[in-house]
Amino acid sequence: MERTWRIGEVSERTGLTRRTLRHYDELGLLVPSERSWGNYRLYSSDDLLRLLQIQNLKALGLSLEEIATALDDPSMDAASALAGHLAHLEAHIAAEQRLAARLRRLAEADEPSWDDILDAIALSRLQSHGDPTVRLRAALAPSARSADELVEALLAETDAAVQETLVWAVAQRPDAATVTLSALESATPAQRGLLLRALAKTGSAVASAILTAALEDPDSGVARAAADALGRLGDPEAAGPLAAQLGQGHIPDDAVLDALVGLGAPAAGAVIDALSAAPASGRPTAAEVLARLAGRVDPTQATSAVSALGTALASSEPELQVAAAMALAEFGELGRTALSAQAATAAQDHPQLAILIERLLRPA
């Protein structure tokens, strides 16, 4: 039987978010070849090759619509289109290399030349340029501007690529946390999400508490940004508040899942609790988090997780049963033993679940 990959595995191995993969599916750009009994997306090796082509074409500057046409329309001259985008990309790379060399000279010189200083001033002026590529170049020279100026530029920016660079640039300033917290007070929801990401990157001692409180922000987009930032920040204290969001509907469960996986083994205890305490819609996601953490927890945590997953497998919730069975399969011999213990009962009461368990118990 050909190997397939679940959406969570593809997301974790490639760095692409589940939202992106689902978006590709909805557009018909990358439709998984199979679906499991529990309606999980299953990607084949051919799907992964197509995903590689998508990402390569995207890196060359093609839109998703152009990529779909290039991949699916045999009459299109893809070579000519790619050649044009490649020429643009090579010109952009050459310009960026010149900028990097200029900034390197400025950073390494004991006494920077006036020419380099004037160039840095020019970069600051270019921040207001109408071309987002030019603004992106300007954002790469944070030493030329204060945290206040960078935050002001961030709040005014609309291009996603430039926003990400400015988030990084803000975080490099020594007073970034203070300036960011001050800006949060009057920011719009969209701006609050950007500021929270910048705050997380500062490493400030107050960042985790602010982000945890933002999980309850009335705007779901801000709450999601806080969850994403907490996952990257890695504070174990965030595990409980994040797990408490499972099944609540304010933050998508896939975002909570990614954040909890980002915390690693310290999240296991809170997720085990959520496996029984979360609303029914959130419990399958808790099981999937444990599956993703299986190789990272210690033996004691693994035993607790397998016990909780075994209880979930014996529940009367079909979606949870499927998720629990698939998670147990990730816990090696300990998980296989728990699956075997439920196999006879499943065969009697849940024939489809029994088929899944039998498949998971087959030797690799």
C-alpha positions as CSV (number, residue, x, y, z in Angstrom):
1,M,0.0,0.0,0.0
2,E,1.4,3.4,-1.0
3,R,2.4,5.7,1.9
4,T,0.1,8.7,2.5
5,W,0.6,11.7,4.7
6,R,-2.1,13.5,6.9
7,I,-2.5,17.2,6.6
8,G,-0.8,17.7,10.0
9,E,2.3,15.7,8.9
10,V,2.6,17.7,5.7
11,S,2.2,21.0,7.6
12,E,4.8,20.0,10.2
13,R,7.3,18.8,7.7
14,T,7.0,21.6,5.2
15,G,6.3,24.6,7.4
16,L,3.1,25.4,5.4
17,T,0.1,26.0,7.6
18,R,-3.0,23.9,7.6
19,R,-4.9,27.0,6.5
20,T,-2.7,27.3,3.4
21,L,-3.1,23.6,2.5
22,R,-6.8,23.8,2.9
23,H,-6.9,26.9,0.8
24,Y,-5.0,25.1,-1.9
25,D,-7.6,22.3,-1.7
26,E,-10.5,24.8,-1.9
27,L,-9.0,26.4,-5.0
28,G,-8.5,23.0,-6.6
29,L,-4.8,23.7,-6.8
30,L,-3.8,20.8,-4.6
31,V,-6.6,18.4,-3.9
32,P,-5.5,15.4,-1.7
33,S,-5.8,12.1,-3.5
34,E,-7.5,10.3,-0.7
35,R,-9.7,10.8,2.4
36,S,-9.6,8.6,5.4
37,W,-12.7,7.0,7.0
38,G,-12.7,9.9,9.4
39,N,-12.6,12.4,6.5
40,Y,-9.0,13.3,7.1
41,R,-7.1,14.7,4.1
42,L,-4.5,12.1,2.9
43,Y,-1.7,13.3,0.6
44,S,0.0,10.8,-1.8
45,S,3.6,11.0,-3.1
46,D,2.2,12.5,-6.4
47,D,0.5,15.2,-4.3
48,L,3.8,16.0,-2.5
49,L,5.5,16.4,-5.9
50,R,2.8,18.8,-7.1
51,L,3.2,20.7,-3.8
52,L,6.9,21.1,-4.5
53,Q,6.1,22.4,-8.0
54,I,3.6,24.9,-6.5
55,Q,6.1,26.2,-4.0
56,N,8.8,26.5,-6.7
57,L,6.5,28.5,-9.0
58,K,5.3,30.6,-6.1
59,A,8.9,31.5,-5.2
60,L,9.4,32.8,-8.8
61,G,6.6,35.3,-8.2
62,L,3.6,33.6,-9.9
63,S,0.2,34.1,-8.4
64,L,-1.9,31.0,-7.4
65,E,-4.1,31.5,-10.4
66,E,-1.0,31.5,-12.7
67,I,0.4,28.5,-11.0
68,A,-2.8,26.5,-11.5
69,T,-2.8,27.5,-15.2
70,A,0.9,26.5,-15.6
71,L,0.3,23.1,-13.9
72,D,-3.0,22.2,-15.5
73,D,-3.1,23.7,-19.0
74,P,-0.9,21.9,-21.4
75,S,-1.3,24.6,-24.0
76,M,0.3,27.3,-21.9
77,D,4.0,28.1,-22.6
78,A,5.1,27.7,-19.0
79,A,8.8,28.1,-20.0
80,S,8.3,31.7,-21.3
81,A,6.2,32.7,-18.3
82,L,8.9,31.3,-15.9
83,A,11.7,32.9,-17.8
84,G,10.0,36.3,-17.4
85,H,9.5,35.8,-13.7
86,L,13.0,34.4,-13.3
87,A,14.5,37.5,-14.9
88,H,12.6,39.7,-12.5
89,L,13.7,37.6,-9.5
90,E,17.4,37.7,-10.6
91,A,17.2,41.5,-10.9
92,H,15.6,41.7,-7.4
93,I,18.3,39.4,-5.9
94,A,21.1,41.5,-7.4
95,A,19.6,44.7,-5.9
96,E,19.2,43.0,-2.5
97,Q,22.9,41.8,-2.7
98,R,24.0,45.4,-3.4
99,L,22.0,46.6,-0.4
100,A,23.3,43.9,1.9
101,A,26.9,44.8,0.9
102,R,26.3,48.4,1.7
103,L,24.7,47.6,5.1
104,R,27.5,45.2,5.9
105,R,30.1,47.9,5.4
106,L,28.2,50.3,7.6
107,A,27.8,47.7,10.4
108,E,31.5,46.5,10.3
109,A,33.3,49.9,10.0
110,D,34.8,51.4,13.1
111,E,34.0,54.8,11.6
112,P,31.3,54.4,8.9
113,S,31.9,56.5,5.8
114,W,29.6,59.5,5.1
115,D,28.6,57.8,1.8
116,D,27.2,54.8,3.7
117,I,25.5,57.0,6.2
118,L,23.8,59.0,3.5
119,D,22.7,55.7,1.9
120,A,21.1,54.6,5.2
121,I,19.3,57.9,5.3
122,A,18.0,57.3,1.8
123,L,16.7,53.9,2.9
124,S,14.7,55.5,5.6
125,R,13.1,57.9,3.1
126,L,12.2,55.1,0.8
127,Q,9.9,53.6,3.5
128,S,7.1,55.7,2.1
129,H,7.7,54.6,-1.5
130,G,4.7,53.3,-3.5
131,D,6.4,50.1,-4.5
132,P,6.3,47.5,-1.7
133,T,9.6,46.0,-2.8
134,V,11.3,49.3,-2.2
135,R,9.6,49.6,1.3
136,L,10.9,46.1,2.0
137,R,14.4,47.1,1.3
138,A,14.0,50.1,3.6
139,A,12.7,47.9,6.4
140,L,15.9,45.9,6.3
141,A,17.9,48.8,7.7
142,P,16.3,49.1,11.2
143,S,19.4,50.7,12.7
144,A,18.6,53.9,10.9
145,R,15.3,54.5,12.7
146,S,13.9,54.4,16.2
147,A,11.4,51.9,17.6
148,D,8.7,54.7,17.5
149,E,9.4,55.3,13.8
150,L,9.4,51.6,13.0
151,V,6.2,51.0,14.8
152,E,4.6,53.9,13.0
153,A,5.7,52.4,9.7
154,L,4.4,49.0,10.7
155,L,1.0,50.3,11.6
156,A,0.7,52.1,8.2
157,E,2.0,49.2,6.1
158,T,-0.5,47.1,4.1
159,D,1.9,44.7,2.2
160,A,2.2,41.4,4.1
161,A,5.9,40.9,3.2
162,V,6.9,44.3,4.3
163,Q,4.8,43.9,7.5
164,E,6.8,40.7,8.4
165,T,10.1,42.5,7.9
166,L,9.0,45.5,10.0
167,V,7.8,43.1,12.8
168,W,11.4,41.7,12.8
169,A,12.9,45.2,12.6
170,V,10.8,46.5,15.5
171,A,11.9,43.6,17.7
172,Q,15.5,44.5,17.2
173,R,15.3,47.8,19.0
174,P,16.1,47.8,22.8
175,D,13.0,49.8,23.7
176,A,10.7,47.7,21.4
177,A,8.6,46.2,24.2
178,T,7.8,49.6,25.8
179,V,6.9,51.2,22.4
180,T,4.8,48.2,21.3
181,L,2.8,48.0,24.5
182,S,2.1,51.8,24.2
183,A,0.9,51.4,20.6
184,L,-1.4,48.5,21.6
185,E,-3.7,50.8,23.6
186,S,-5.0,52.6,20.5
187,A,-4.4,50.1,17.7
188,T,-7.1,48.6,15.5
189,P,-7.6,44.8,15.6
190,A,-5.5,44.2,12.5
191,Q,-2.7,46.4,14.0
192,R,-3.0,44.6,17.4
193,G,-2.2,41.3,15.7
194,L,1.0,42.7,14.2
195,L,2.1,44.4,17.4
196,L,1.6,41.2,19.4
197,R,3.8,39.3,17.0
198,A,6.5,42.0,17.3
199,L,6.2,41.9,21.1
200,A,6.7,38.1,21.1
201,K,9.9,38.5,19.2
202,T,11.3,41.0,21.7
203,G,11.8,38.4,24.3
204,S,10.4,40.7,26.9
205,A,9.5,39.3,30.3
206,V,6.0,40.7,30.0
207,A,5.3,39.3,26.5
208,S,3.9,36.0,27.6
209,A,1.4,37.5,30.0
210,I,0.2,40.1,27.5
211,L,-0.2,37.4,24.8
212,T,-2.0,35.1,27.1
213,A,-4.5,37.8,28.0
214,A,-4.9,38.5,24.3
215,L,-6.3,35.0,23.8
216,E,-9.6,36.4,25.1
217,D,-9.4,39.5,22.8
218,P,-12.9,40.2,21.4
219,D,-11.5,40.1,17.9
220,S,-10.8,36.5,16.8
221,G,-8.0,37.5,14.5
222,V,-6.2,39.2,17.4
223,A,-6.7,36.1,19.5
224,R,-5.4,33.9,16.8
225,A,-2.3,36.1,16.4
226,A,-1.7,35.8,20.2
227,A,-2.0,32.0,20.0
228,D,0.5,31.8,17.1
229,A,2.9,34.1,19.0
230,L,2.7,32.0,22.2
231,G,3.5,28.9,20.2
232,R,6.7,30.5,18.9
233,L,7.6,32.1,22.3
234,G,7.7,28.7,24.0
235,D,6.6,29.6,27.5
236,P,5.4,26.4,29.2
237,E,2.9,28.5,31.3
238,A,1.0,29.2,28.1
239,A,0.0,25.5,27.7
240,G,-3.0,25.6,30.0
241,P,-4.6,28.8,28.6
242,L,-4.0,27.6,25.0
243,A,-5.5,24.1,25.7
244,A,-8.5,25.8,27.3
245,Q,-9.3,27.3,23.9
246,L,-9.8,23.9,22.2
247,G,-13.4,23.6,21.0
248,Q,-14.4,27.0,22.2
249,G,-14.7,28.4,18.6
250,H,-13.0,31.8,19.3
251,I,-9.7,30.6,17.9
252,P,-9.6,27.9,15.2
253,D,-8.6,24.6,16.6
254,D,-5.9,24.2,14.0
255,A,-4.2,27.4,15.2
256,V,-4.4,26.2,18.8
257,L,-3.0,22.8,17.7
258,D,0.0,24.4,16.0
259,A,0.7,26.6,19.1
260,L,0.6,23.7,21.5
261,V,2.8,21.6,19.3
262,G,5.2,24.6,19.2
263,L,5.4,24.5,23.0
264,G,6.5,20.8,22.8
265,A,6.5,18.4,25.7
266,P,5.6,20.9,28.4
267,A,2.2,21.2,26.7
268,A,1.4,17.5,27.2
269,G,-0.2,17.7,30.6
270,A,-2.6,20.4,29.7
271,V,-3.5,18.6,26.4
272,I,-4.2,15.3,28.3
273,D,-6.6,17.2,30.5
274,A,-8.3,18.8,27.5
275,L,-8.8,15.4,26.0
276,S,-11.7,14.9,28.5
277,A,-12.4,18.4,29.6
278,A,-12.7,20.3,26.3
279,P,-16.0,20.6,24.4
280,A,-16.7,17.6,22.2
281,S,-15.6,19.5,19.0
282,G,-12.1,20.2,20.6
283,R,-11.3,16.7,21.9
284,P,-10.2,15.2,18.5
285,T,-7.8,18.1,18.1
286,A,-6.4,17.4,21.6
287,A,-5.8,13.8,20.5
288,E,-4.0,15.0,17.3
289,V,-1.7,17.3,19.4
290,L,-0.7,14.3,21.5
291,A,0.1,12.4,18.3
292,R,2.4,15.2,17.2
293,L,4.1,15.3,20.6
294,A,4.5,11.5,20.8
295,G,8.2,11.5,20.0
296,R,9.0,14.4,22.3
297,V,7.5,13.4,25.6
298,D,9.2,11.5,28.4
299,P,8.1,8.0,29.4
300,T,5.9,9.2,32.3
301,Q,4.1,11.7,30.0
302,A,3.8,9.0,27.3
303,T,2.1,6.6,29.8
304,S,-0.3,9.2,30.8
305,A,-1.1,10.2,27.2
306,V,-1.7,6.6,26.2
307,S,-4.0,6.0,29.1
308,A,-6.0,9.1,28.3
309,L,-6.1,8.2,24.6
310,G,-7.3,4.7,25.4
311,T,-10.2,6.1,27.4
312,A,-11.0,8.4,24.4
313,L,-10.9,5.4,22.1
314,A,-13.5,3.7,24.2
315,S,-15.8,6.8,24.0
316,S,-19.0,7.0,22.0
317,E,-17.7,9.9,19.8
318,P,-16.7,8.6,16.4
319,E,-14.5,11.5,15.4
320,L,-12.7,11.3,18.8
321,Q,-12.3,7.6,18.4
322,V,-10.6,7.9,15.0
323,A,-8.3,10.7,16.3
324,A,-7.4,8.7,19.4
325,A,-6.7,5.5,17.4
326,M,-4.4,7.4,15.0
327,A,-2.7,9.1,17.9
328,L,-2.1,5.8,19.8
329,A,-0.3,4.5,16.7
330,E,2.3,7.2,17.2
331,F,3.3,5.9,20.7
332,G,5.1,2.8,19.6
333,E,4.6,-0.4,21.4
334,L,2.9,1.3,24.3
335,G,0.2,2.7,22.0
336,R,-0.1,-0.6,20.0
337,T,-0.9,-2.4,23.3
338,A,-3.7,0.0,24.0
339,L,-5.0,-0.4,20.5
340,S,-5.0,-4.1,20.8
341,A,-6.9,-4.0,24.0
342,Q,-9.7,-2.2,22.3
343,A,-9.7,-4.2,19.1
344,A,-12.1,-6.9,20.2
345,T,-14.7,-4.4,21.5
346,A,-14.4,-2.3,18.4
347,A,-15.0,-5.3,16.2
348,Q,-18.2,-6.0,18.0
349,D,-19.6,-2.5,18.3
350,H,-17.8,-0.3,15.8
351,P,-16.9,-2.3,12.6
352,Q,-15.4,0.7,10.8
353,L,-13.3,1.7,13.8
354,A,-12.1,-2.0,14.0
355,I,-10.9,-1.8,10.4
356,L,-8.9,1.3,11.2
357,I,-7.4,-0.3,14.3
358,E,-6.5,-3.4,12.3
359,R,-4.7,-1.3,9.7
360,L,-2.8,0.6,12.3
361,L,-1.7,-2.6,14.0
362,R,-0.2,-4.0,10.8
363,P,3.6,-4.2,10.8
364,A,5.1,-1.3,9.0
